[in-house]
Amino acid sequence: MAIESRRLDIVIDGRPLRYWWRDWEQTEWQITIPVPDLVTRLSTSSPRAALQQLRQLKGPGVGHAPTRAELFYCATCFDVSEGILSVEVSRTTEAVTWRALGWKDEEQDGDADALISNATDFLFDPAAYDSALSDARAEFRRSRRSRRSWHWLG
């Protein structure tokens, strides 16, 4: 994960996920699609929302059914009506897999017509994946504690 505009951004193989998304969607259009103003909830200004998103990204335990995790939100309102990019997360002892990237709105999440048809599946080493999430969780918990301490002093 990398910091972008005071929020952690999701980076895979050194490339922000938002650029992967743009390339997947680009093949359907004859014009250049600008990278949208989508953001994660991973911000120290809202550690509770960040920790909630990290819980979703952890995904299910080994042997459990896949779950969907929200990745990117509208930077202005974070509302589902604007569309949220989400992904199916599954886990085995060998890999954490992201597949079926698509759009979530009031009516669908992961439905076939909302999926990005040419999106890449991503496989992550479970230990490295859990370590990255754990590091991020620790950072947001520290942020949350320091904010609480500050309120006691104020």
C-alpha positions as a Markdown table, in Angstrom:
| # | Residue | x | y | z |
|---|---|---|---|---|
| 1 | Met | 0.0 | 0.0 | 0.0 |
| 2 | Ala | 1.2 | 3.5 | -0.7 |
| 3 | Ile | 0.2 | 7.0 | 0.4 |
| 4 | Glu | -1.7 | 9.1 | -2.0 |
| 5 | Ser | -3.4 | 12.3 | -1.0 |
| 6 | Arg | -3.2 | 11.5 | 2.7 |
| 7 | Arg | -4.9 | 8.1 | 2.1 |
| 8 | Leu | -3.3 | 4.8 | 1.6 |
| 9 | Asp | -3.7 | 3.6 | -1.9 |
| 10 | Ile | -3.9 | 0.0 | -3.0 |
| 11 | Val | -0.7 | -0.8 | -5.0 |
| 12 | Ile | -0.1 | -4.2 | -6.7 |
| 13 | Asp | 3.3 | -5.0 | -8.2 |
| 14 | Gly | 4.3 | -1.4 | -7.8 |
| 15 | Arg | 1.3 | -0.1 | -9.7 |
| 16 | Pro | -1.7 | 1.7 | -8.2 |
| 17 | Leu | -4.9 | -0.4 | -8.6 |
| 18 | Arg | -6.7 | 2.6 | -10.0 |
| 19 | Tyr | -4.4 | 2.4 | -13.1 |
| 20 | Trp | -5.1 | -1.3 | -13.5 |
| 21 | Trp | -8.8 | -0.4 | -13.5 |
| 22 | Arg | -8.3 | 2.4 | -16.1 |
| 23 | Asp | -6.5 | -0.1 | -18.4 |
| 24 | Trp | -9.2 | -2.7 | -18.1 |
| 25 | Glu | -12.0 | -0.2 | -18.8 |
| 26 | Gln | -10.0 | 1.5 | -21.5 |
| 27 | Thr | -10.3 | -1.4 | -23.9 |
| 28 | Glu | -14.0 | -0.8 | -24.3 |
| 29 | Trp | -13.6 | 2.9 | -25.4 |
| 30 | Gln | -11.8 | 4.7 | -28.2 |
| 31 | Ile | -10.9 | 7.7 | -26.0 |
| 32 | Thr | -8.5 | 7.9 | -23.0 |
| 33 | Ile | -10.3 | 7.5 | -19.8 |
| 34 | Pro | -9.0 | 9.7 | -17.0 |
| 35 | Val | -8.3 | 8.1 | -13.7 |
| 36 | Pro | -11.4 | 8.8 | -11.6 |
| 37 | Asp | -11.3 | 10.5 | -8.3 |
| 38 | Leu | -11.9 | 7.3 | -6.4 |
| 39 | Val | -10.3 | 6.8 | -3.0 |
| 40 | Thr | -9.9 | 4.2 | -0.3 |
| 41 | Arg | -11.2 | 4.6 | 3.2 |
| 42 | Leu | -7.7 | 4.1 | 4.5 |
| 43 | Ser | -7.1 | 7.5 | 6.1 |
| 44 | Thr | -5.9 | 8.6 | 9.5 |
| 45 | Ser | -8.6 | 11.2 | 9.5 |
| 46 | Ser | -11.1 | 8.4 | 9.9 |
| 47 | Pro | -9.4 | 5.4 | 11.5 |
| 48 | Arg | -12.7 | 3.6 | 12.2 |
| 49 | Ala | -13.6 | 3.5 | 8.5 |
| 50 | Ala | -10.0 | 2.5 | 7.7 |
| 51 | Leu | -10.1 | -0.4 | 10.1 |
| 52 | Gln | -13.5 | -1.5 | 8.8 |
| 53 | Gln | -12.1 | -1.5 | 5.2 |
| 54 | Leu | -9.1 | -3.5 | 6.4 |
| 55 | Arg | -11.4 | -6.1 | 8.0 |
| 56 | Gln | -13.1 | -6.5 | 4.7 |
| 57 | Leu | -9.9 | -6.8 | 2.8 |
| 58 | Lys | -8.7 | -9.6 | 5.1 |
| 59 | Gly | -11.4 | -11.8 | 3.5 |
| 60 | Pro | -12.6 | -15.1 | 4.8 |
| 61 | Gly | -10.7 | -17.8 | 6.7 |
| 62 | Val | -9.3 | -20.8 | 4.8 |
| 63 | Gly | -12.1 | -23.1 | 3.8 |
| 64 | His | -14.8 | -20.4 | 4.1 |
| 65 | Ala | -16.9 | -19.0 | 1.3 |
| 66 | Pro | -15.5 | -16.0 | -0.6 |
| 67 | Thr | -16.6 | -12.5 | 0.6 |
| 68 | Arg | -16.7 | -9.2 | -1.2 |
| 69 | Ala | -14.6 | -6.3 | -0.1 |
| 70 | Glu | -15.0 | -2.6 | -1.1 |
| 71 | Leu | -11.9 | -1.1 | -2.7 |
| 72 | Phe | -12.6 | 2.4 | -3.9 |
| 73 | Tyr | -15.3 | 5.0 | -3.2 |
| 74 | Cys | -16.4 | 8.4 | -4.6 |
| 75 | Ala | -14.0 | 10.9 | -3.0 |
| 76 | Thr | -16.8 | 13.4 | -2.4 |
| 77 | Cys | -19.5 | 11.4 | -0.7 |
| 78 | Phe | -18.4 | 7.8 | -0.2 |
| 79 | Asp | -22.0 | 6.9 | -1.2 |
| 80 | Val | -22.9 | 3.6 | -2.8 |
| 81 | Ser | -25.1 | 5.5 | -5.3 |
| 82 | Glu | -22.0 | 6.8 | -7.0 |
| 83 | Gly | -20.6 | 3.2 | -7.3 |
| 84 | Ile | -18.0 | 1.4 | -5.2 |
| 85 | Leu | -15.4 | -0.7 | -6.8 |
| 86 | Ser | -15.4 | -4.1 | -5.0 |
| 87 | Val | -13.7 | -7.4 | -5.3 |
| 88 | Glu | -14.3 | -11.1 | -4.3 |
| 89 | Val | -11.7 | -12.2 | -1.8 |
| 90 | Ser | -11.0 | -15.9 | -1.1 |
| 91 | Arg | -8.3 | -17.7 | 0.8 |
| 92 | Thr | -6.5 | -21.0 | 0.8 |
| 93 | Thr | -3.4 | -22.0 | 2.6 |
| 94 | Glu | -1.4 | -21.2 | -0.6 |
| 95 | Ala | -3.0 | -17.9 | -1.7 |
| 96 | Val | -5.3 | -15.0 | -1.1 |
| 97 | Thr | -7.2 | -14.4 | -4.3 |
| 98 | Trp | -8.9 | -11.3 | -5.6 |
| 99 | Arg | -11.2 | -12.0 | -8.5 |
| 100 | Ala | -14.5 | -10.7 | -10.0 |
| 101 | Leu | -13.7 | -7.0 | -9.7 |
| 102 | Gly | -16.8 | -5.0 | -10.3 |
| 103 | Trp | -19.1 | -2.2 | -9.3 |
| 104 | Lys | -21.4 | -2.1 | -6.3 |
| 105 | Asp | -24.4 | 0.1 | -6.1 |
| 106 | Glu | -27.8 | 0.0 | -4.4 |
| 107 | Glu | -29.0 | -2.9 | -6.4 |
| 108 | Gln | -26.0 | -5.1 | -7.1 |
| 109 | Asp | -22.5 | -6.2 | -5.9 |
| 110 | Gly | -20.6 | -8.7 | -7.9 |
| 111 | Asp | -23.5 | -9.4 | -10.3 |
| 112 | Ala | -22.3 | -10.6 | -13.7 |
| 113 | Asp | -23.4 | -7.3 | -15.5 |
| 114 | Ala | -21.5 | -5.2 | -13.0 |
| 115 | Leu | -18.2 | -7.0 | -13.3 |
| 116 | Ile | -15.2 | -5.7 | -15.2 |
| 117 | Ser | -15.0 | -8.5 | -17.8 |
| 118 | Asn | -11.3 | -8.3 | -18.6 |
| 119 | Ala | -10.1 | -7.6 | -15.0 |
| 120 | Thr | -7.1 | -9.6 | -13.9 |
| 121 | Asp | -7.3 | -12.0 | -10.9 |
| 122 | Phe | -4.6 | -11.3 | -8.3 |
| 123 | Leu | -3.0 | -14.0 | -6.2 |
| 124 | Phe | -1.1 | -12.9 | -3.0 |
| 125 | Asp | 1.1 | -14.9 | -0.7 |
| 126 | Pro | -1.0 | -15.2 | 2.5 |
| 127 | Ala | 1.8 | -14.3 | 4.9 |
| 128 | Ala | 2.8 | -11.2 | 2.9 |
| 129 | Tyr | -0.8 | -10.2 | 2.5 |
| 130 | Asp | -1.6 | -10.5 | 6.2 |
| 131 | Ser | 1.6 | -8.7 | 7.1 |
| 132 | Ala | 0.7 | -5.7 | 4.9 |
| 133 | Leu | -2.8 | -5.6 | 6.4 |
| 134 | Ser | -1.4 | -6.0 | 9.9 |
| 135 | Asp | 1.1 | -3.1 | 9.4 |
| 136 | Ala | -1.8 | -0.9 | 8.1 |
| 137 | Arg | -4.0 | -1.9 | 11.0 |
| 138 | Ala | -1.3 | -1.0 | 13.6 |
| 139 | Glu | -0.9 | 2.4 | 12.0 |
| 140 | Phe | -4.6 | 3.2 | 12.1 |
| 141 | Arg | -4.9 | 1.9 | 15.7 |
| 142 | Arg | -2.0 | 4.2 | 16.7 |
| 143 | Ser | -3.7 | 7.1 | 15.0 |
| 144 | Arg | -6.9 | 6.3 | 16.7 |
| 145 | Arg | -5.2 | 6.1 | 20.2 |
| 146 | Ser | -3.3 | 9.4 | 19.6 |
| 147 | Arg | -6.6 | 11.1 | 18.5 |
| 148 | Arg | -8.3 | 9.9 | 21.7 |
| 149 | Ser | -5.3 | 11.1 | 23.8 |
| 150 | Trp | -5.4 | 14.4 | 22.1 |
| 151 | His | -9.1 | 14.8 | 22.9 |
| 152 | Trp | -8.4 | 14.1 | 26.6 |
| 153 | Leu | -5.8 | 16.9 | 26.5 |
| 154 | Gly | -8.0 | 19.4 | 24.7 |
